[in-house]
Amino acid sequence: MHVVIMGCGRVGSTLARSLEDRNHTVAVIDSEPDAFRRLGPAFNGEKVTGYGFDQQVLEKAGIRRADAFAAVSSGDNSNIIAARVAREQFGIQQVVARIYDPGRAEVYQRLGITTVATVKWTADQVLRRILPAGAEPDFRDPSGTVRVDQVPVPEVWVGQRTIDFQEQTSCRIAWIDRLGEGMLPTRDTVIQENDLIHLVMREENAGRAMAVIKKGPEVHS
């Protein structure tokens, strides 16, 4: 892939180096030439001085051959304008914009521009680590309808089939972390001790699902 990145701060420079380490080509745009120092001497990609919403600057960065565009500067307005130019003027489908305002991020998400709301993301990460399991999901879709949770399996479920677990909780198991590796369950998969289950569920069903998980499986006579 060829990826164009607007913004050479800590996020942009880290992203650029990570992509290059994966053998992708990268062009980084920033209005401050000194910002490119963050890329380090080993960076082999293009460094373009200018604004990422300027079409000529984007052309210089190789936007016409780009597979993706990331706007990760420190300004919400600049990121959104640049993301829209990349998507609407140059037809780039994989466009991501960093947005500090979570309300605006949700609006642009619905318009088809993938957004990363940094303040909300950081807050959510802290919440997931300080609240009990199930209190805050790993992910919610932009509409707030579907969520993904990771749940350590209570002992009462050990030995039960995953198909029964899904039927009783009205959740779908996306995957299971078992002994340090991810696995996709089948109809015959049995829950084991220390499994970490990643669940997909509707937001409205979350409370009931967590209650069923805590209570344990139904006993059939």
Secondary structure, DSSP 4 states (H G I P E B T S, - for coil): -EEEEE--SHHHHHHHHHHHHTT-EEEEEES-GGGGGGG-TT--SEEEES-TT-HHHHHHTTGGG-SEEEE-SS-HHHHHHHHHIIIIIT--SEEEEEES-HHHHHHHHHTT-EEEEHHHHHHHHHHHHHSPTTSS-SEE-TTSSEEEEEEEPPGGGTT-BHHHHHHHHT-EEEEEEETTEEE---TT-B--TT-EEEEEEEGGGHHHHHHHHHH-PPPP-
